[in-house]
Amino acid sequence: MDTERKLIYHEKQRLQFCLLHTLNNLFQEKDAFSRATLNAIARRLDLQDPNQSSWTPLSVVFKSHHNVVTGNYDVNVLIAALEERGKSVKWHDRRCGASTIGLDDKLFGIVLNVPVRRYGGLWKGRHWIALRRVDSAWYNLDSDFSSPYQFKNTEEITELLDGVISTGGEILLVMNSEG
């Protein structure tokens, strides 16, 4: 198992760049995406937004789709980044249990957005996590983990996903292109 883990690419958390780490972990490439790439996507989304808010001094740091200093990108950046790589995203209907998710070849991976509390509960936010099958094994590539976690079986994945749903998290299914 240790030799298998060495083959799995895994970035660790830095500031609030968990979406950057999640995308690189999902694609299993160090530079699948860069901070500059995600910033450019966020800027493009800002320009395309018909409901652009007016500029304030805080707009220098807090953009509508990310925070310039810490990262903290939103779901629109995630979807645009995945579409640039030929993937599509389907939101999992939270009214349905995780057992309805097909872990088949159409599924490239799973991205989770979960609520988190840090600094003794003083700071509440959200965290992006990638789940991905590499060869025949599924891995939790959470950038907060010191190393990837290999799931023992599909029931363990289902339990995790049901827990995500029950705590107010979101499940996004990243699909392979059908072309």
Disulfide bonds with the S-S distance in Angstrom:
none
